[in-house]
């Protein structure tokens, strides 16, 4: 019959069913939380066209933190925070558990990678002048991240409870003790008493795996919220940073994440 619509093929039906199956839970979640829209906004927000590779250092730091969190959770399943159990449990992880050497190595070396990346990211922010108005608060949040990140390194170093760990912590705690006014109190707090003992190990463990990672995760959340709210700074050499209006983008430019509507044609039609 003229004008009759062709029946959909089996493949088309299967595809439509699949789309409905994927879409349904997303719609369910979006209707009740707005989360899907939030994630879309986060991923497809505009950034300056001349954004630079150096501006990926923050995301690299975030990745390093996630690696530390995941490997740390695995290590905590086998580590024993007692003077008798700590070192043998570290040896057990390294020598006997399947891929234990790898997980421990990733956590140990990853700690340095995390700190180094943080400094590189901070250097980038400084050189680009990205700490200036209106991003001063995000710089302050960054400074808190730097401090808590370094405290993670310090508290983690004692956990193997070997000679290196013990004496490095003696030095670190004594250094803190020389700070004006708060120093003696700080050293006492870190030692959890007059001397380094099993109590110190428990305290460092608690700080290392509960308080500090929790604080860092919360601060990263705030940091990223501010990045999204304030937008990413243009590199100092871009016309915008020099106070000039951006030239119109040439029309043959590949449309990418800066114009997400062009991708799926998903406008408001
Ligand atoms: C756990 C540590 C950190 C993480 C995961 C992190 C993550 C990020 C990410 C993903 C961005 C956006 C992309 C980029 O500019 O690279 C950013 C921007 C920023 N970060 Fe960090 N950061 C950390 C530490 C720091 C530190 C130590 C500082 C400075 C003291 C800092 C100051 C800033 C500032 C001011 C911006 C805005 C830059 C702009 O608008 O161009 N961050 N951070």
Boltz pocket constraint, residues with backbone or C-beta under 6 A from the ligand:
constraints:
  - pocket:
      binder: B
      contacts: [[A, 54], [A, 55], [A, 56], [A, 57], [A, 58], [A, 59], [A, 61], [A, 62], [A, 65], [A, 118], [A, 121], [A, 122], [A, 125], [A, 130], [A, 131], [A, 135], [A, 138], [A, 139], [A, 140], [A, 141], [A, 142], [A, 143], [A, 145], [A, 146], [A, 149], [A, 220], [A, 223], [A, 227], [A, 231], [A, 232], [A, 233], [A, 234]]
      max_distance: 6.0
